[in-house]
């Protein structure tokens, strides 16, 4: 009797050992990386991790707290390489050869729809509410914002991450 694979994986990976799935994903041409400034236990972080997995991201950087709510990730974090940094300085040193793009709706940010994202960026997201710290905003090559047309000031950070990742995919992988 065979057991049915209940993991949340696409059909191609049903019955495939975890290590083999990770090795296959690591051959992906996706060169987008994601960073999250985790200053508080933000429930949206799991959504960002799940989005990153869905869009083929291989490396996720967590700045600040190591603890986060993994429930929203639905075990997709097991298929990513997650790097933890205690401070923004540690993170910046680790990604110094990459282009850091902050996604936040602060004064001076440029509209995402007008922005050509670099081919090998690290997209940086902050916590719901406080956003990205000044230190990391100053370190970013660019700051982009998702245009808002309604009465609310911003969309949920998990939603914003999904939008920004998809825009990158459209510009560099799907076109």
C-alpha positions as CSV (number, residue, x, y, z in Angstrom):
1,X,0.0,0.0,0.0
2,X,1.4,3.4,-1.0
3,X,0.9,6.4,1.1
4,X,-0.4,9.6,-0.5
5,X,2.0,12.5,-0.4
6,X,0.1,15.2,1.5
7,X,2.8,17.9,1.2
8,X,1.8,21.2,-0.4
9,X,4.0,20.6,-3.5
10,X,3.2,20.7,-7.2
11,X,2.5,17.4,-8.9
12,X,6.0,17.1,-10.3
13,X,7.3,16.8,-6.7
14,X,4.7,14.4,-5.3
15,X,6.6,11.4,-3.8
16,X,10.0,13.1,-4.3
17,X,12.3,13.3,-1.3
18,X,12.7,16.7,0.3
19,X,16.4,17.0,-0.4
20,X,15.9,16.2,-4.1
21,X,13.2,18.9,-4.4
22,X,15.5,21.5,-2.8
23,X,18.4,20.4,-5.2
24,X,16.1,20.7,-8.2
25,X,14.8,24.2,-7.1
26,X,18.4,25.3,-6.6
27,X,19.0,24.9,-10.3
28,X,16.3,27.6,-10.9
29,X,17.3,30.6,-13.0
30,X,15.5,32.9,-10.6
31,X,18.1,35.4,-9.2
32,X,15.7,37.4,-7.1
33,X,16.4,37.4,-3.3
34,X,14.1,38.6,-0.5
35,X,14.9,40.3,2.8
36,X,12.6,40.9,5.7
37,X,13.3,43.2,8.6
38,X,11.8,41.3,11.4
39,X,11.6,43.8,14.3
40,X,8.4,42.3,15.8
41,X,6.7,39.0,15.5
42,X,4.8,39.9,12.3
43,X,2.2,37.4,11.2
44,X,2.7,38.5,7.6
45,X,6.2,37.1,7.4
46,X,4.8,33.6,6.7
47,X,2.9,35.0,3.7
48,X,6.1,36.6,2.4
49,X,8.0,33.3,2.7
50,X,5.2,31.4,1.0
51,X,5.2,34.0,-1.8
52,X,8.9,33.7,-2.2
53,X,8.7,29.9,-2.6
54,X,5.8,30.2,-5.1
55,X,7.8,32.6,-7.2
56,X,11.0,30.5,-7.2
57,X,13.1,32.6,-4.8
58,X,16.0,30.5,-3.4
59,X,17.4,32.9,-0.7
60,X,15.5,34.7,2.0
61,X,17.3,37.0,4.4
62,X,15.8,37.8,7.9
63,X,17.2,40.8,9.7
64,X,16.5,41.1,13.4
65,X,14.4,38.6,15.3
66,X,15.0,34.9,14.4
67,X,11.6,33.9,15.7
68,X,8.7,34.4,13.3
69,X,5.2,32.9,12.8
70,X,5.9,29.9,10.4
71,X,2.2,28.9,10.2
72,X,1.5,31.2,7.3
73,X,4.4,29.8,5.4
74,X,2.7,26.4,5.2
75,X,6.0,24.6,5.4
76,X,7.3,26.3,2.3
77,X,10.3,27.7,4.3
78,X,11.7,24.1,4.3
79,X,12.4,24.6,0.5
80,X,14.2,27.9,0.9
81,X,17.7,28.9,2.1
82,X,17.0,31.2,5.0
83,X,19.8,33.4,6.3
84,X,19.5,35.2,9.7
85,X,21.3,38.4,10.7
86,X,21.1,40.0,14.1
87,X,21.7,43.6,12.8
88,X,21.2,45.6,9.6
89,X,25.0,46.0,9.5
90,X,25.5,42.2,9.4
91,X,22.9,41.9,6.6
92,X,24.4,44.7,4.5
93,X,27.9,43.2,4.8
94,X,26.5,39.8,3.6
95,X,24.7,41.3,0.5
96,X,27.1,44.1,-0.3
97,X,27.6,42.8,-3.9
98,X,23.8,42.8,-4.6
99,X,21.4,45.6,-5.4
100,X,19.1,46.3,-2.5
101,X,15.7,47.6,-3.4
102,X,13.4,48.7,-0.5
103,X,9.7,48.3,-1.0
104,X,8.0,50.9,1.2
105,X,5.6,53.8,0.7
106,X,7.7,56.5,2.3
107,X,8.3,60.0,1.0
108,X,10.6,60.0,-1.9
109,X,9.8,56.5,-3.1
110,X,9.3,55.9,-6.8
111,X,6.2,54.2,-8.2
112,X,6.8,50.5,-8.8
113,X,5.1,50.6,-12.2
114,X,7.7,53.1,-13.5
115,X,10.6,51.2,-12.1
116,X,12.8,48.7,-14.0
117,X,14.0,46.4,-11.3
118,X,17.5,45.1,-11.6
119,X,18.2,41.5,-12.7
120,X,19.7,40.4,-9.5
121,X,18.1,42.3,-6.6
122,X,17.4,41.8,-3.0
123,X,13.8,43.1,-2.4
124,X,13.6,44.4,1.1
125,X,10.3,44.5,3.1
126,X,9.7,45.8,6.6
127,X,7.2,44.8,9.3
128,X,3.6,45.6,9.1
129,X,3.2,49.1,10.7
130,X,6.7,50.3,11.3
131,X,7.9,49.5,7.8
132,X,11.6,49.5,7.0
133,X,14.1,51.1,9.4
134,X,15.8,54.4,8.4
135,X,19.2,52.6,8.5
136,X,18.1,50.1,5.9
137,X,16.3,52.6,3.8
138,X,19.5,54.7,3.6
139,X,21.3,51.5,2.5
140,X,18.9,50.8,-0.4
141,X,19.9,51.7,-4.0
142,X,16.2,52.6,-4.6
143,X,13.0,52.8,-2.7
144,X,9.8,51.8,-4.6
145,X,6.2,52.0,-3.6
146,X,3.1,50.2,-4.8
147,X,0.6,52.8,-6.0
148,X,-2.6,53.1,-4.0
149,X,-5.9,54.2,-5.4
150,X,-8.2,53.8,-2.5
151,X,-8.5,55.4,0.9
152,X,-6.1,53.2,2.8
153,X,-2.5,54.3,3.1
154,X,-1.0,50.9,2.2
155,X,-1.6,47.3,1.4
156,X,-0.7,44.5,3.7
157,X,3.1,43.8,3.6
158,X,2.5,40.2,2.6
159,X,0.4,41.4,-0.3
160,X,3.0,44.0,-1.2
161,X,5.7,41.4,-1.3
162,X,3.7,39.2,-3.7
163,X,3.0,42.2,-6.0
164,X,6.7,43.2,-6.0
165,X,7.9,39.7,-6.7
166,X,5.5,39.2,-9.5
167,X,6.5,42.5,-11.1
168,X,10.2,41.3,-11.0
169,X,9.1,38.0,-12.6
170,X,7.3,39.9,-15.3
171,X,10.3,42.0,-16.1
172,X,13.0,39.3,-16.0
173,X,11.6,35.8,-16.3
174,X,8.1,35.8,-17.8
175,X,8.7,38.2,-20.7
